Amino acid sequence: MSDDEKNPAREVITDYAQAHFRYFRTADGTVYAQKNGHPVARPIRSQGTTGSHRQELMVGLFRDGRGVFNGTALKEALDLIEALALTEDVQPTHIRVAPGFDGATWLDLGRNDGKSVRIHPTGWDILTPDPQEVCWRRTQLTGELPLPAKDTDGKGIDLLLRLCNFASAETECLAIAWLIGCLEPSVPVPAPFLTGPQGAGKSTGGRMLVRIIEGMSGDLRRAPKDEENMITAVAAGWVTALDNLSHLPPDLSDLMCCIVTGAESIKRALFTDGDVVRSRYRRPMLLTGIDVGVIRPDLAERLLPLRLVRPRVRRTEAELWTEYAEILPVVLGSLLDLTVKVRAAQADTPTDLRMADFAHLCAQLDTATGFGSLAAYRASLDDLNDDVIEGDLLAQTVLKHAAGLDTGAEVRMSSSEWLHCLTGLYSGEECRPLKGWPTTGKVLSDRLKRLQPTLAARGVLIDWGRTSSARYIEMTRPATPPPHQQDAAF
């Protein structure tokens, strides 16, 4: 009788698993299995359609002649392995991009052989990452990328821009800056909003940008109807692309802000009373649409408007995507070459912009190429501020009131007094309730806090304070313009 026949099935499975797989846990306590020498890790409890650890363990046992085991033995063995793994070191898993050792970053090509791109300070290489350095997590949204071409001399960027219908050179350099930002896991990037007239190729352009990072299977999708579905979609991929948006309700707007700059979601774990599941997420986003209506100020600071124009010559979908698939290796290679140059460039970080990391990336891109991406980014934010003001009656009324103040003047009033003052300015002597207008001093104060950056960009400063007896809101029209307006004056 062989040793395997003498030992219980669960021991045979456990010994085989520990010999052929590495088990570890993430910070949230999820246990992953990683085949020896391969960078892709799978949660041992997953039953996903992309392949579970249970399936690869069963296949390995069968092909190595260890036998076919029933579900009970597999469950007992995996329970023991999971318990043992909870004592191991913590290591994160990553989707598509990941930080590496010595300042390098990795790009997962989604290939079965695990080959990935290592972007380092002096160049980039196609390698199989050390499992101790990078653990990839894959889902159905993880498409396969082609092997990027070497020595492209930058022609891939020109080939890409020739297929897109961007309205100006400024828009093109902002799109390139966003693509470079998508390859940096530690840098939050604003969400491009592809807009333009009907027939401008917004959806097609969005797909082209997304597929450079996510492969030919990457696509746009409709916005989920609730937060839970949105978080699930965001967690399963790297770039979240939403198509044909016609309006942005407040809840979706706030959620997009969280996705762009990072947040954490907590929900009750299944089949438990007190345990929870933590979901951390910060992902690049991309939006398309003709007009989304009123944009809230906090989201406006996180958007990157990219305007497209209608093409003069129409092409069939089959012809367009066939050409795109052919040039994608060259496009990806050129983007990687440019990313290395941009990261090596030295540039000051603008201190007056909300998305300072992306602004710094734009400054580095300008240093490396001579583009005007930082100026284009400032101009795009200025346009978005105009959109916010045009869609907000309170912002318009505050600016109208501030226009009557002397330069350097400071006005302090309580929130209720400001409400009476601004209401009278807007509606005249009637002071009747207005649809969408603040109804109390507290509501006014909250609205002004959201509008504070937008108003500051137009030279009106709002601040809050209190005296010994009451709180007040202070409005100031400073004598000096905002920093970026000063820069434009020279």
ABEGO torsion letter per residue (X at the ends): XBAAAABBAAAAAAAAAAAABBBBBBAAGBBBBBBBGBABBBBAABABAAEBAAAAAAAAAAAAGAEBBBAAAAAAAAAAAAAAAAABBBBBBBBGBBBBBGGBBBBBAGBAAGBBBBBBAAEBBBBBBBAAABBBBBBAABBBBBBBBBGAGGAAAAAAAAABABABAAAAAAAAAAAAAAABAABBBBBBBBBEBBGAGAAAAAAAAAAAAAEAABBBBBBBABAAAAAAAAAABABBBBBGBABBBAAAAAAAAAAAAEBBBBBBBBGBAABBBBBBBBBBBBBBEABAEBBBAAAAAABBBBBBBBBABBBBAAAAAAAAAAAAAAAAAAAAAAAAAAAABBBBBBAABABAAAAAAAAAAAAAAGBAAAAAAAAAAAAAAAAAAAABAAAAAAAAAAAABBBGBBBBBBAAAAAAAAAAAAAEAAGBBBBGBBABAAAAAAAAAAAAAAAAAAGBBBBBBBBAABBBBBBBBBABBBAAAAAAAX
